[in-house]
Amino acid sequence: MAGDAPAAGARPLWHGRAIALVGILLIAANLRTAVAALSPIFAEIRTEFTVTSIDVGLLGMLPPVCFAVFGLIAPSFTRRLSLETLVVLSLGVILAGHLVRASATSFAVLAIGSAVTFAGMGVGNVLLPPLVKRYFPDRIGLVTSLYATVMSVSTLLPPLLAVPVADAAGWHVSVGMWALVSVLAILPWLRILITHRPAHPDSDVEVEKAQPAMAGRVWHSPLAWAMAVLFAVSSLNAYAMFAWLPQILHDVAGVPPAEAGALLSVYAGMGIPAGLLVPLLAARMRNVAVLIYAGVAFFIAGYLGLILAPAAATWLWVSFAGLGPLLFPLCLVLINVRTRTHAGSVALSGFTQGLGYTLGALGPLAVGVLHQLTGDWTLALLVLTGTVLAAAAAGAVAARPRYLED
């Protein structure tokens, strides 16, 4: 099993691959900024053109839908192009999407630009685990924890900066400034491609391709389906909470809007310690069941707290619920430690994230429909709790130390 314990001949993290490490972290910095950059400034956008509540809901579903679609088709790209070339292309697509969003003069253009951006991010989501396996096979847990943490930070920053920048320079600048992060991320990968320098002195730059047989195998693998369920549960619950948690807190606990927004930041912030610790632990553990069941327990404790005693220690219930998505970084590292080859890693990554984000897109919509039907949030929270129990069942399969190729 791949891990982080230095083996004989293992190299320091930076030796001969510093550019690749910087490049991987900069890719991660691009994979969530556009998701959280719009919602804080819809009021300013509406002063220029109409954005209805339905429009906002559609934009909220675009990220997981695009992540799902392009997560499923991204492995087919690797049969024609190297991972490094695909990275540059996907970052270029993200850059173009940012610029289209920044120049939008109607909701239609804003939606198109958003879809383009999220498409590039969907490909980037799938490329990151194989890139880690390619350049850092001896440091999979460490590098995965680093980039998962960067992704968590990049989810927190846009809401904090969006309103001040929009007030100072306009919402177009606030939305478009994240294009600079895309430009920075392209540079190290262009350097790697132009200089043709491999990650290891004795390795070829070409990446092992995802063969059609491997891409087909995942559809018949209990491990792959279990991984997809874990990822789906994490995605569905996270997107549901990002869409509705402030409203839930306001309605069930009387939390004022400003404090509800701060508590949403607490929820997102829980991804940082999870992103740091979970991959490091998972890469060293033969059976990761304890991590899976810990994520399930955090979800359930958070939801039950919001149902039974929402006004008592509200921050604690939000923190518990925010720790539940530790299943996300766990799945990222399992993509590598449950595969033997680059082809297996690419295929499992595409399958896990593709199906996971497909179901994740249903989270905000399902919670909204249940609230509309019942007039409160209890049933919605109970349904979310039920989805978490599905993760417990899938975890019994994913936790076993078996490889996709076997």
Secondary structure, 3 states (H helix, E strand, C coil): CCCCCCCCCCCCCCCCCHHHHHHHHHHHHHCCHHHHCCHHHHHHHHCCCCCCHHHHHHHHHHHHHHHHHHHHHHHHHCCCCCHHHHHHHHHHHHHHHHHHHHCCCCHHHHHHHHHHHHHHHHHHHHHHHHHHHHHCCCCHHHHHHHHHHHHHHHHHHHHHHHHHHHHHHCHHHHHHCCHHHHHHHHHHHHHHHHHCCCCCCCCCCCCCCCCHHHHHHHHHCHHHHHHHHHHHHHHHHHHHHHHHHHHHHHHHHCCCHHHHHHHHHHHHHCHHHHHHHHHHHHHHCCCCHHHHHHHHHHHHHHHHHHHHCCCCCHHHHHHHHHHHHHHHHHHHHHHHHCCCCHHHHHHHHHHHHHHHHHHHCHHHHHHHHHHHHHCCCHHHHHHHHHHHHHHHHHHHHHCCCCCCCC
